[in-house]
Amino acid sequence: MKKLVSLVLALCLALSLFTFAGAESVTTVRLYRHSYMTSLDEGAIQKVEDAINARLAELGSKVAIDIHEFMDSEYGQKGNNALLGQEVDLLWTANWYGTIGTNDLYASNGAKDLSALLPGTTLWESMPEWYWEAARYDGKDMFVPVYKEGAEGYMIKILESNAEKAGIDVAAMVADIEGQDGIYARLKALEPYMDKALEAGVKYPFIFAGTPMFYRFYLDKFDFVDQQLFSIIGVDQETNEVVNPIQTEEYKNFCLLMAEWGEKGYFNVDDEIGGVVSSATNQTQDWMLNWWTNVPNNEESEGRDGNQAESFAKVTENWGRSTTTLGSCYAIPAYVSDDVAAAAIEFLGYLFTDKTVADLYTYGIEGEDYILEDGKVNFNADGITKLYHHDAWCSTSVKPLTLTVDEPDNKVAMYDEFNNAAKGTVASGFRPNKTPVEAAWSACAAVFDEYGKSLELGVYGSADVEAKIAEFQAALDAAGYQDLLAEYQNQYNTWKAAQ
């Protein structure tokens, strides 16, 4: 009997140790993500987390995720606090995002170098190598880019109904614009068409939605290597040198053109500056022309704009730049161990390649957050409350996701074609570090808000533009611009020498 009891106890101990060891073998990754939903439903998020973890186990993974989701308005602060408290293992970020953006994480040494951990993984193989190269800082893989559109270029968007109202042949207009040599000539070519729009009673022949456009429209000439500084620092694509674009003929001519457009009534300066014109204006019949960021499927703009028919005229080339692959990405904090980092990389590998994981993480639970209609995702069916719903661009690669009902069957091929046809700028891969001149950087950014935005949106009369540019430059210099420019020039020259 004693032997039997001892044997039972030994078996129980062995079983408990086996169970404990099995539990210990699962690595939980604490994941932070931001949300553009109007509110967060914790129950819905928990359902998605449970379903993803069940799928990971089904795939044989020893990784589980613990999702922490925050509204976009509080994500930066919450994410930063989690980093300070070492409470997060994997987080969403982007080059344009404040507080915990890629530049912030790089400057603070807050992101882990994954260069030795990525090669050979499912995640690594999920994207072309050039996409990884474009996302690197100092030649290191510190961020995991979401595979989406990886190039940047701009177009003029045309509301067909108002063009037809103005008696304009849209196809001929597109050919006219695209046939011009250079961005200034393409913008000037719009003027006769905007005259017709005014005559036809179109309220806004052109809308900018309060967006200064020099640093977008002049990409063929300058690579604006610090987008948070808008137009005031750029690398000249012809000379391959860091320059001050404000002191170029291109800038003067553009600001003059915008002033003239405001004076002619092609756009309403007061409504632009005052916020009366916004992205919501696109959904009205108040406009004829607008700017548009070129994407693989430009027709998606129509769905955003109230399902109105639109055409597009290309005005810049598409450029692969240091910023274009980091518009949405993931980072692993520097303090995370290699073992947990490897687990996070394994999860991202599934997120970027497995349809079930990708669909759950992006769309939620089938039958609750969406239905499948002819094999495509429909969020707007009867009974669907969309308690959990995210956009693809801030979630996962376009490749594994089930298509939505409004997406073309060849979407993935369109993205591959778009990305692989892009040109690389001379400065692609260069990432300036503002830390040595951060005070000047902040002061100059504030000066742009005061002068640059107004100049680029036609606030000043055409007779005053040159004098205002001089005031703009003087204010920049007083804010430390020359030190900022010299620092970026030195950094760029060092970077070039290492290539």
C-alpha positions as CSV (number, residue, x, y, z in Angstrom):
1,M,0.0,0.0,0.0
2,K,2.8,2.4,0.9
3,K,4.5,1.6,-2.5
4,L,1.2,2.3,-4.2
5,V,0.6,5.6,-2.4
6,S,4.2,6.6,-3.2
7,L,3.7,5.7,-6.8
8,V,0.5,7.8,-7.0
9,L,2.1,10.7,-5.4
10,A,5.1,10.5,-7.7
11,L,2.8,10.4,-10.7
12,C,0.8,13.4,-9.4
13,L,4.0,15.3,-8.9
14,A,5.3,14.4,-12.3
15,L,2.0,15.4,-13.9
16,S,1.9,18.7,-12.0
17,L,5.5,19.4,-13.1
18,F,4.6,18.5,-16.7
19,T,1.6,20.8,-16.6
20,F,3.6,23.6,-15.0
21,A,6.4,23.2,-17.6
22,G,3.8,23.2,-20.4
23,A,2.2,26.4,-19.1
24,E,5.6,28.0,-18.7
25,S,6.5,27.3,-22.3
26,V,3.8,29.7,-23.5
27,T,5.2,33.3,-23.8
28,T,2.7,36.0,-23.5
29,V,3.4,39.2,-25.5
30,R,1.9,42.4,-24.1
31,L,0.7,44.3,-27.1
32,Y,-0.3,48.0,-27.3
33,R,-2.3,49.3,-30.2
34,H,-4.3,52.4,-31.0
35,S,-7.8,52.7,-32.2
36,Y,-9.8,55.0,-34.4
37,M,-13.1,53.5,-33.3
38,T,-15.6,55.9,-31.7
39,S,-15.4,53.9,-28.5
40,L,-13.8,50.8,-27.1
41,D,-15.7,47.7,-26.1
42,E,-13.5,45.6,-23.7
43,G,-15.7,42.6,-24.1
44,A,-15.3,42.6,-27.9
45,I,-11.6,43.1,-27.6
46,Q,-11.3,40.2,-25.2
47,K,-13.2,38.0,-27.6
48,V,-10.8,38.8,-30.4
49,E,-7.8,38.2,-28.1
50,D,-9.2,34.8,-27.1
51,A,-9.8,33.8,-30.7
52,I,-6.4,34.9,-31.8
53,N,-4.7,32.9,-29.0
54,A,-6.8,29.9,-29.9
55,R,-5.7,30.2,-33.5
56,L,-2.0,30.5,-32.4
57,A,-2.3,27.4,-30.3
58,E,-4.0,25.6,-33.3
59,L,-1.0,26.6,-35.4
60,G,1.3,25.0,-32.8
61,S,2.7,28.3,-31.5
62,K,3.8,28.7,-27.9
63,V,3.0,32.4,-28.1
64,A,0.0,34.2,-26.7
65,I,-0.9,37.9,-26.9
66,D,-2.4,40.2,-24.3
67,I,-4.0,43.1,-26.2
68,H,-4.2,46.6,-24.7
69,E,-6.1,49.0,-26.9
70,F,-6.5,52.7,-26.5
71,M,-8.3,55.5,-28.3
72,D,-6.0,57.4,-30.7
73,S,-6.3,60.6,-28.5
74,E,-4.7,58.9,-25.5
75,Y,-2.5,56.3,-27.2
76,G,0.7,58.4,-27.2
77,Q,0.5,59.2,-23.5
78,K,-0.5,55.7,-22.5
79,G,2.1,54.1,-24.7
80,N,4.8,56.4,-23.3
81,N,3.8,55.6,-19.7
82,A,3.9,51.8,-20.6
83,L,7.4,52.2,-22.0
84,L,8.6,54.0,-18.9
85,G,7.1,51.3,-16.7
86,Q,8.4,48.5,-19.0
87,E,4.8,47.2,-19.3
88,V,4.7,46.6,-23.0
89,D,6.5,44.1,-25.3
90,L,5.2,45.1,-28.7
91,L,3.5,48.4,-29.8
92,W,2.1,50.0,-32.9
93,T,3.9,53.2,-34.0
94,A,4.6,55.3,-37.1
95,N,7.1,57.9,-38.3
96,W,4.4,60.6,-38.2
97,Y,3.0,59.7,-34.7
98,G,3.8,62.0,-31.8
99,T,5.4,61.1,-28.5
100,I,6.1,57.4,-29.4
101,G,6.8,57.8,-33.1
102,T,9.7,56.0,-34.7
103,N,11.9,59.1,-34.6
104,D,11.2,59.5,-30.9
105,L,11.9,55.8,-30.1
106,Y,15.1,56.0,-32.2
107,A,16.3,59.2,-30.5
108,S,15.7,57.8,-27.0
109,N,17.2,54.4,-27.9
110,G,13.8,53.0,-27.0
111,A,13.4,50.5,-29.8
112,K,15.2,47.1,-29.9
113,D,17.6,46.3,-32.7
114,L,16.0,43.2,-34.3
115,S,18.7,42.7,-37.0
116,A,19.9,39.4,-35.6
117,L,16.5,38.1,-34.7
118,L,14.6,38.7,-38.0
119,P,16.4,36.8,-40.8
120,G,15.0,33.4,-41.6
121,T,11.7,34.1,-39.8
122,T,8.2,33.9,-41.3
123,L,8.0,37.7,-40.7
124,W,11.2,38.4,-42.5
125,E,10.1,36.4,-45.6
126,S,6.7,38.1,-45.7
127,M,8.0,41.2,-47.3
128,P,10.6,42.1,-50.0
129,E,14.0,43.0,-48.7
130,W,13.9,46.5,-50.2
131,Y,10.9,47.2,-48.0
132,W,12.9,46.3,-44.9
133,E,15.9,48.4,-46.2
134,A,13.7,51.4,-46.5
135,A,12.5,51.1,-42.9
136,R,16.0,50.9,-41.4
137,Y,17.7,53.4,-39.0
138,D,21.5,53.4,-39.2
139,G,21.3,50.2,-41.2
140,K,19.5,48.4,-38.3
141,D,16.1,46.7,-38.3
142,M,14.5,48.5,-35.4
143,F,10.9,48.6,-36.8
144,V,8.6,46.2,-38.5
145,P,6.8,48.0,-41.3
146,V,3.2,47.1,-42.2
147,Y,3.3,46.0,-45.9
148,K,1.0,48.5,-47.6
149,E,1.7,51.3,-50.1
150,G,5.4,51.9,-49.7
151,A,5.8,54.9,-52.0
152,E,4.6,58.5,-51.9
153,G,3.3,60.6,-54.8
154,Y,0.5,63.1,-55.5
155,M,-2.4,63.6,-57.9
156,I,-5.1,66.1,-58.6
157,K,-8.5,64.6,-57.9
158,I,-11.4,65.7,-60.1
159,L,-15.1,65.5,-59.2
160,E,-16.6,64.4,-62.5
161,S,-20.1,65.8,-61.9
162,N,-18.8,69.4,-61.4
163,A,-16.3,69.1,-64.3
164,E,-19.2,68.1,-66.6
165,K,-21.3,70.9,-65.1
166,A,-18.6,73.3,-66.2
167,G,-18.5,71.8,-69.7
168,I,-15.1,70.1,-69.2
169,D,-14.0,67.0,-71.0
170,V,-12.4,65.2,-68.0
171,A,-10.2,62.8,-70.1
172,A,-8.8,65.7,-72.1
173,M,-8.2,67.6,-68.8
174,V,-6.2,64.7,-67.3
175,A,-4.2,64.4,-70.5
176,D,-3.5,68.2,-70.5
177,I,-2.3,68.2,-66.9
178,E,-0.1,65.1,-67.2
179,G,1.4,66.4,-70.4
180,Q,2.9,69.4,-68.8
181,D,6.6,69.5,-67.8
182,G,7.0,69.8,-64.1
183,I,4.7,70.6,-61.1
184,Y,4.5,74.3,-61.6
185,A,3.3,73.9,-65.2
186,R,0.8,71.2,-64.1
187,L,-0.7,73.5,-61.5
188,K,-0.8,76.4,-63.9
189,A,-2.6,74.2,-66.4
190,L,-5.5,73.9,-63.9
191,E,-6.4,77.6,-64.1
192,P,-8.6,77.6,-67.3
193,Y,-10.5,74.7,-65.8
194,M,-11.0,76.5,-62.5
195,D,-12.2,79.6,-64.5
196,K,-14.9,77.4,-66.0
197,A,-15.8,76.0,-62.6
198,L,-16.3,79.6,-61.3
199,E,-18.5,80.5,-64.3
200,A,-20.6,77.3,-63.6
201,G,-21.2,78.3,-60.0
202,V,-19.0,75.7,-58.3
203,K,-18.4,77.0,-54.8
204,Y,-14.8,75.8,-54.4
205,P,-13.0,75.2,-57.7
206,F,-10.1,73.8,-55.6
207,I,-10.0,72.6,-52.0
208,F,-6.9,72.1,-49.8
209,A,-8.6,71.2,-46.5
210,G,-6.2,73.6,-44.8
211,T,-3.2,71.6,-45.9
212,P,0.1,73.4,-47.0
213,M,1.2,71.6,-50.1
214,F,4.7,72.7,-51.1
215,Y,6.4,69.8,-49.3
216,R,4.1,67.4,-51.1
217,F,3.8,68.8,-54.6
218,Y,7.5,69.4,-54.9
219,L,8.7,65.9,-54.1
220,D,10.2,65.5,-57.6
221,K,12.6,68.4,-56.8
222,F,13.2,68.0,-53.0
223,D,13.2,65.1,-50.6
224,F,11.8,66.7,-47.5
225,V,13.7,64.4,-45.0
226,D,11.9,65.7,-41.9
227,Q,8.2,65.9,-42.6
228,Q,7.4,67.4,-39.3
229,L,9.3,70.5,-40.5
230,F,7.1,70.6,-43.6
231,S,8.9,72.8,-46.3
232,I,11.8,74.2,-44.4
233,I,14.5,71.5,-44.9
234,G,15.0,69.4,-48.0
235,V,17.6,67.5,-50.0
236,D,17.9,68.7,-53.5
237,Q,17.4,65.7,-55.8
238,E,19.7,67.1,-58.4
239,T,22.6,68.3,-56.3
240,N,22.2,65.7,-53.5
241,E,22.7,68.4,-50.9
242,V,20.7,69.5,-47.9
243,V,19.3,72.9,-48.8
244,N,16.9,75.6,-47.5
245,P,13.9,75.3,-49.9
246,I,12.4,78.6,-48.6
247,Q,15.1,80.5,-50.5
248,T,14.5,78.8,-53.8
249,E,12.6,80.1,-56.9
250,E,10.4,77.1,-56.6
251,Y,9.1,78.2,-53.2
252,K,8.6,81.8,-54.2
253,N,6.7,80.8,-57.4
254,F,4.5,78.4,-55.5
255,C,3.6,80.9,-52.9
256,L,2.9,83.5,-55.5
257,L,0.7,81.0,-57.4
258,M,-1.3,80.2,-54.2
259,A,-1.8,84.0,-53.5
260,E,-3.0,84.5,-57.1
261,W,-5.4,81.5,-56.8
262,G,-6.8,83.0,-53.6
263,E,-7.2,86.4,-55.2
264,K,-9.0,84.8,-58.2
265,G,-11.3,82.8,-56.0
266,Y,-10.1,79.4,-57.1
267,F,-10.1,78.5,-53.4
268,N,-11.5,80.4,-50.4
269,V,-8.7,81.4,-48.1
270,D,-10.8,82.3,-45.1
271,D,-12.7,79.0,-45.3
272,E,-9.5,77.1,-45.6
273,I,-7.7,78.7,-42.7
274,G,-10.9,78.8,-40.6
275,G,-11.6,75.1,-41.0
276,V,-14.8,75.5,-42.9
277,V,-13.2,73.5,-45.7
278,S,-12.2,70.1,-44.4
279,S,-11.9,66.5,-45.6
280,A,-15.7,66.3,-45.0
281,T,-16.1,68.8,-47.8
282,N,-15.1,66.0,-50.2
283,Q,-18.5,64.4,-49.6
284,T,-20.4,67.5,-50.9
285,Q,-20.9,68.9,-54.3
286,D,-19.1,72.1,-53.4
287,W,-15.8,71.4,-55.1
288,M,-14.3,70.4,-58.4
289,L,-10.5,69.8,-57.7
290,N,-8.6,68.5,-54.7
291,W,-5.2,67.0,-54.0
292,W,-4.9,63.3,-53.5
293,T,-2.1,61.0,-52.3
294,N,-1.5,58.4,-55.0
295,V,-2.3,54.9,-53.8
296,P,-2.5,51.5,-55.5
297,N,-6.3,51.7,-55.8
298,N,-7.2,55.4,-56.3
299,E,-10.9,54.5,-56.8
300,E,-11.2,53.9,-53.0
301,S,-11.3,57.7,-52.8
302,E,-14.8,57.6,-54.3
303,G,-16.1,55.6,-51.4
304,R,-14.7,58.1,-48.9
305,D,-16.2,61.0,-50.9
306,G,-19.8,59.8,-50.8
307,N,-19.5,57.4,-53.8
308,Q,-19.1,60.3,-56.2
309,A,-17.4,59.5,-59.5
310,E,-13.9,60.9,-59.7
311,S,-10.9,61.0,-62.0
312,F,-7.2,61.6,-61.2
313,A,-4.3,63.4,-62.9
314,K,-0.8,62.5,-61.8
315,V,1.3,65.5,-60.8
316,T,4.4,64.0,-59.2
317,E,6.3,60.7,-59.5
318,N,5.9,58.0,-56.9
319,W,8.9,58.0,-54.6
320,G,10.3,55.4,-52.2
321,R,11.5,57.5,-49.3
322,S,12.8,57.1,-45.7
323,T,9.3,57.8,-44.5
324,T,7.1,55.8,-46.9
325,T,7.5,52.4,-45.3
326,L,7.1,53.7,-41.8
327,G,3.6,55.2,-42.0
328,S,2.5,52.2,-40.0
329,C,4.7,49.8,-38.2
330,Y,5.5,47.9,-35.0
331,A,8.3,48.2,-32.5
332,I,9.7,46.1,-29.7
333,P,11.0,48.1,-26.8
334,A,14.8,48.0,-26.1
335,Y,14.4,46.5,-22.7
336,V,12.5,43.4,-24.0
337,S,14.6,40.2,-23.7
338,D,15.6,38.3,-26.9
339,D,13.2,35.4,-25.9
340,V,10.2,37.7,-25.6
341,A,11.3,39.6,-28.7
342,A,11.4,36.4,-30.7
343,A,7.9,35.6,-29.5
344,A,6.7,39.0,-30.6
345,I,8.4,38.4,-34.0
346,E,6.7,35.0,-34.2
347,F,3.3,36.6,-33.6
348,L,3.9,39.3,-36.2
349,G,4.9,36.5,-38.6
350,Y,1.4,34.9,-38.2
351,L,-0.3,38.3,-38.2
352,F,1.4,39.1,-41.6
353,T,0.8,35.7,-43.2
354,D,-2.1,33.8,-41.6
355,K,-5.5,34.9,-42.9
356,T,-7.4,33.9,-39.7
357,V,-5.1,35.8,-37.4
358,A,-5.0,38.8,-39.8
359,D,-8.8,38.9,-40.2
360,L,-9.4,38.6,-36.4
361,Y,-6.9,41.3,-35.5
362,T,-8.3,43.7,-38.2
363,Y,-12.0,42.9,-38.6
364,G,-13.0,41.1,-35.4
365,I,-15.3,38.1,-35.0
366,E,-17.2,36.9,-38.1
367,G,-21.0,37.1,-37.6
368,E,-20.6,39.8,-34.9
369,D,-18.3,42.4,-36.3
370,Y,-18.8,41.5,-40.0
371,I,-20.3,38.9,-42.3
372,L,-18.8,37.2,-45.3
373,E,-20.6,38.0,-48.5
374,D,-19.5,36.1,-51.5
375,G,-16.2,35.5,-49.7
376,K,-15.6,39.2,-48.9
377,V,-16.0,41.1,-45.7
378,N,-19.1,43.3,-45.2
379,F,-19.2,45.5,-42.1
380,N,-22.6,47.1,-42.9
381,A,-25.0,44.1,-43.0
382,D,-28.1,44.0,-40.8
383,G,-27.3,43.2,-37.2
384,I,-23.6,44.1,-37.4
385,T,-22.7,46.5,-34.6
386,K,-19.0,46.9,-35.4
387,L,-17.9,46.8,-31.7
388,Y,-14.5,45.8,-33.0
389,H,-13.2,47.2,-36.3
390,H,-9.9,48.4,-37.5
391,D,-8.4,49.7,-40.8
392,A,-6.0,47.4,-42.6
393,W,-3.2,50.0,-42.9
394,C,-2.7,50.2,-39.1
395,S,-3.2,46.5,-38.5
396,T,-1.4,44.0,-40.9
397,S,0.0,43.4,-44.3
398,V,-2.4,43.6,-47.2
399,K,-1.4,40.2,-48.4
400,P,-3.2,37.8,-46.0
401,L,-6.4,39.8,-45.3
402,T,-9.7,38.8,-46.7
403,L,-10.9,41.5,-49.1
404,T,-13.7,43.7,-48.2
405,V,-16.8,44.0,-50.5
406,D,-15.6,47.4,-51.9
407,E,-12.1,46.1,-52.8
408,P,-11.0,44.8,-56.2
409,D,-10.1,41.1,-56.6
410,N,-6.5,42.0,-57.7
411,K,-5.8,44.3,-54.7
412,V,-2.6,42.5,-53.7
413,A,-1.2,42.5,-57.2
414,M,-2.0,46.3,-57.4
415,Y,0.0,46.9,-54.3
416,D,3.0,44.9,-55.4
417,E,3.0,46.7,-58.8
418,F,2.6,50.1,-57.2
419,N,5.5,49.5,-54.7
420,N,7.9,47.9,-57.2
421,A,7.4,50.7,-59.7
422,A,8.4,53.5,-57.3
423,K,11.6,55.5,-57.7
424,G,14.1,55.9,-54.8
425,T,15.0,59.4,-53.7
426,V,18.6,60.4,-53.3
427,A,18.1,60.6,-49.6
428,S,16.2,57.4,-49.1
429,G,17.5,55.8,-45.9
430,F,18.6,59.0,-44.3
431,R,16.9,59.9,-41.0
432,P,18.0,63.1,-39.4
433,N,18.3,63.2,-35.6
434,K,16.9,66.4,-34.2
435,T,18.2,65.8,-30.7
436,P,21.4,68.0,-30.9
437,V,19.3,70.9,-32.1
438,E,15.9,70.1,-30.5
439,A,15.2,73.6,-29.2
440,A,15.9,75.1,-32.6
441,W,13.8,72.4,-34.2
442,S,10.8,73.1,-32.0
443,A,11.1,76.9,-32.5
444,C,11.4,76.6,-36.3
445,A,8.4,74.2,-36.5
446,A,6.4,76.9,-34.6
447,V,7.6,79.6,-37.1
448,F,6.3,77.5,-40.0
449,D,2.9,77.3,-38.3
450,E,3.0,81.1,-38.2
451,Y,4.3,82.0,-41.6
452,G,4.7,78.9,-43.8
453,K,1.2,77.6,-43.7
454,S,-0.2,81.1,-44.5
455,L,2.2,81.6,-47.4
456,E,1.3,78.2,-48.8
457,L,-2.4,78.8,-48.5
458,G,-2.6,82.2,-50.1
459,V,-3.3,84.2,-46.9
460,Y,-1.0,87.1,-48.1
461,G,-1.7,89.0,-51.2
462,S,0.5,88.3,-54.2
463,A,2.1,91.8,-53.9
464,D,3.3,90.9,-50.3
465,V,4.6,87.4,-50.9
466,E,8.3,88.1,-51.4
467,A,8.3,90.4,-48.3
468,K,6.5,87.8,-46.2
469,I,9.0,85.1,-47.3
470,A,11.8,87.4,-46.1
471,E,10.0,87.8,-42.8
472,F,9.5,84.1,-42.6
473,Q,13.3,83.5,-43.1
474,A,14.2,86.2,-40.6
475,A,11.9,84.5,-38.0
476,L,13.4,81.2,-38.8
477,D,16.9,82.5,-38.3
478,A,16.0,84.1,-35.0
479,A,14.6,80.7,-34.0
480,G,18.0,79.0,-34.7
481,Y,17.4,77.8,-38.2
482,Q,21.0,78.1,-39.4
483,D,22.1,75.8,-36.6
484,L,19.4,73.4,-37.5
485,L,20.3,73.5,-41.2
486,A,24.1,73.1,-40.5
487,E,23.4,70.1,-38.2
488,Y,21.2,68.3,-40.8
489,Q,23.8,69.1,-43.5
490,N,26.6,67.5,-41.4
491,Q,24.5,64.5,-40.6
492,Y,23.6,64.0,-44.2
493,N,27.2,64.4,-45.4
494,T,28.2,61.7,-42.8
495,W,25.5,59.5,-44.0
496,K,26.4,59.9,-47.6
497,A,30.1,59.1,-46.9
498,A,29.0,55.8,-45.3
499,Q,27.0,54.6,-48.3
